[in-house]
Amino acid sequence: MDVTCSHSKNPTIGWDITASAKAGTGEKIARAQIFVNGDSAYDKLFDAPVNSWQEQLPGQGEYPGDNEVLVVITDDKGEDTDSIDSWS
């Protein structure tokens, strides 16, 4: 499973968060979760597991300040893969 997340400054407020995942051979994505500074910002279960997923959340986190985004992808076998992006 290839899971990524990144941030960019939102011209209005906070940060825009972009997260994505691509399943490997024999894998499917069953659930995607995004946590911003420890709080759940996105949680989606896929009734029919998918091969790839992408989501953008605008205006998240604190500016200025310390921020962390955690993306957790659960595959169709119940195994988690995560990615963390943190910045000040």
C-alpha positions as CSV (number, residue, x, y, z in Angstrom):
1,M,0.0,0.0,0.0
2,D,1.4,3.4,-1.0
3,V,0.0,6.1,1.3
4,T,1.0,9.8,1.1
5,C,-0.1,13.1,2.7
6,S,1.1,16.7,2.2
7,H,0.2,20.2,3.2
8,S,0.2,23.7,1.5
9,K,-0.7,27.1,2.9
10,N,-4.3,28.1,2.4
11,P,-4.5,31.7,1.3
12,T,-7.5,32.2,3.5
13,I,-6.8,30.3,6.7
14,G,-4.9,27.3,7.9
15,W,-3.5,24.6,5.6
16,D,-4.9,22.5,2.7
17,I,-4.3,18.8,3.3
18,T,-4.0,16.4,0.4
19,A,-4.0,12.6,1.1
20,S,-3.9,9.7,-1.2
21,A,-3.4,5.9,-1.3
22,K,-2.8,3.4,-4.0
23,A,-3.3,-0.3,-3.4
24,G,-0.6,-2.8,-4.4
25,T,-1.1,-6.1,-6.1
26,G,-3.7,-8.2,-4.3
27,E,-4.7,-5.3,-2.0
28,K,-7.9,-3.1,-1.9
29,I,-8.6,0.0,0.2
30,A,-11.5,-0.6,2.6
31,R,-11.3,2.5,4.8
32,A,-9.6,5.8,4.8
33,Q,-9.1,8.1,7.8
34,I,-7.4,11.5,8.2
35,F,-6.5,12.9,11.6
36,V,-5.4,16.6,12.0
37,N,-3.6,17.4,15.2
38,G,-5.1,14.3,16.8
39,D,-8.7,15.0,15.8
40,S,-10.7,13.0,13.2
41,A,-11.2,15.2,10.1
42,Y,-12.3,12.4,7.7
43,D,-13.4,8.8,7.9
44,K,-14.8,6.8,5.0
45,L,-15.7,3.1,4.7
46,F,-15.9,1.8,1.2
47,D,-18.7,-0.7,0.7
48,A,-16.9,-2.1,-2.3
49,P,-13.1,-1.7,-1.6
50,V,-11.3,0.5,-4.1
51,N,-7.8,0.5,-5.8
52,S,-7.0,4.1,-5.2
53,W,-8.3,7.1,-3.2
54,Q,-7.6,10.8,-2.9
55,E,-9.0,13.6,-0.7
56,Q,-8.3,17.2,-0.1
57,L,-9.3,19.0,3.1
58,P,-9.1,22.8,2.9
59,G,-8.3,25.2,5.8
60,Q,-7.1,22.6,8.4
61,G,-4.7,23.0,11.3
62,E,-3.1,26.0,12.9
63,Y,-1.2,28.8,11.3
64,P,1.2,29.7,12.8
65,G,1.8,26.6,15.0
66,D,2.8,23.0,15.1
67,N,0.7,20.7,13.0
68,E,0.5,16.9,12.3
69,V,-1.6,15.0,9.8
70,L,-2.0,11.2,10.1
71,V,-3.5,9.3,7.3
72,V,-4.6,5.7,8.1
73,I,-5.6,3.3,5.3
74,T,-7.1,0.0,6.2
75,D,-7.0,-2.7,3.5
76,D,-9.6,-5.4,2.9
77,K,-7.7,-7.8,5.2
78,G,-8.0,-5.4,8.1
79,E,-4.3,-4.3,8.0
80,D,-3.5,-0.6,8.5
81,T,-0.8,1.5,6.7
82,D,-0.2,5.1,7.7
83,S,1.6,8.2,6.7
84,I,2.4,11.2,8.8
85,D,3.2,14.8,7.8
86,S,4.2,17.3,10.5
87,W,5.4,20.9,10.3
88,S,5.7,24.1,12.3
